[in-house]
């Protein structure tokens, strides 16, 4: 999906070229077919090839993926997820990054979330 969002539209071969340690052509096409069945991508025919594109904007897809992650691994708990992300982070957060997190928490408080 990363390659597809970067390119906006791409064939299976183009997507495969952007993948580090890419699987076989047939594996990429199979994955695209599964993603299409699940509603994440769609294709149009361009002669003999399929050209794929995401069905939702990246922001929408990120939110849906984050919700699935929260529900699957953290029982819907945002504090547990954030604590885990902070625990596994190998980088020290800068003051600017910490300020951004504080601002987002304060905004959520004000909005009653």
C-alpha positions in Angstrom: 0.0 0.0 0.0 2.9 2.4 0.7 4.1 2.1 -2.9 0.6 2.6 -4.2 0.0 5.7 -2.1 3.3 7.1 -3.2 2.5 6.6 -6.9 -1.3 7.2 -6.7 -1.7 4.7 -9.6 0.5 1.8 -10.5 0.6 -1.7 -12.1 1.6 -4.7 -10.1 5.0 -4.6 -11.8 5.6 -1.0 -10.8 4.5 -1.7 -7.2 6.9 -4.7 -7.1 9.8 -2.5 -8.2 9.3 -0.3 -5.2 9.3 -3.1 -2.7 12.4 -4.0 -0.8 12.9 -7.7 -1.0 9.9 -8.0 -3.2 8.1 -11.3 -3.5 7.3 -12.8 -6.9 5.1 -11.1 -9.5 2.3 -13.6 -8.8 2.5 -12.9 -5.0 2.2 -9.2 -5.6 -0.8 -9.7 -7.9 -2.4 -12.0 -5.4 -2.0 -9.4 -2.6 -3.5 -6.7 -4.8 -6.5 -9.0 -5.6 -7.0 -9.6 -1.8 -6.7 -5.8 -1.1 -9.3 -5.2 -3.9 -11.6 -7.8 -2.4 -11.4 -6.1 1.0 -12.1 -2.7 -0.7 -8.7 -1.0 -0.1 -7.8 -0.8 -3.8 -9.5 -0.8 -7.2 -8.3 -1.3 -10.7 -9.0 -0.1 -14.2 -7.9 -2.0 -17.3 -5.3 -0.4 -19.5 -5.0 -2.7 -22.4 -3.7 -6.1 -21.1 -2.7 -4.7 -17.7 -4.5 -3.7 -14.6 -3.7 -0.3 -13.1 -4.4 -0.1 -9.3 -5.2 2.8 -7.1 -6.2 3.2 -3.5 -9.9 3.6 -2.8 -9.5 6.0 0.2 -7.3 8.9 0.9 -4.1 8.1 2.9 -5.4 9.9 6.0 -8.6 7.8 6.0 -6.7 4.6 5.5 -4.3 5.5 8.3 -7.2 6.1 10.7 -8.8 2.8 9.8 -5.5 0.9 10.2 -4.9 2.6 13.6 -8.4 1.6 14.7 -7.8 -2.0 13.8 -4.4 -2.0 15.5 -6.0 -0.5 18.7 -8.8 -3.0 18.7 -6.6 -6.0 17.9 -3.6 -5.4 20.2 -4.7 -2.9 22.8 -8.4 -3.6 23.5 -9.1 -0.1 22.1 -6.9 1.6 24.7 -5.1 4.6 23.3 -3.0 5.1 26.5 -1.8 1.5 26.2 -0.9 2.0 22.5 0.9 5.3 23.1 2.8 3.8 26.1 3.9 0.9 23.9 5.0 3.2 21.1 7.1 5.2 23.6 8.6 2.1 25.0 9.7 0.6 21.7 10.9 3.9 20.2 14.6 3.9 19.7 14.8 7.6 19.1 14.7 10.3 21.7 11.8 12.6 21.1 12.8 16.2 20.6 11.3 19.0 22.6 9.3 20.0 19.5 7.9 16.4 19.2 7.0 16.3 22.9 5.3 19.7 22.5 3.3 18.5 19.6 2.1 15.5 21.6 1.2 17.7 24.5 -0.8 20.0 22.2 -2.7 17.1 20.7 -3.6 15.8 24.2 -4.7 19.2 25.3 -6.8 19.6 22.1 -8.4 16.2 22.8 -9.2 17.3 26.4 -10.9 20.5 25.2 -12.9 18.5 22.6 -14.0 16.1 25.3 -12.3 13.1 23.7 
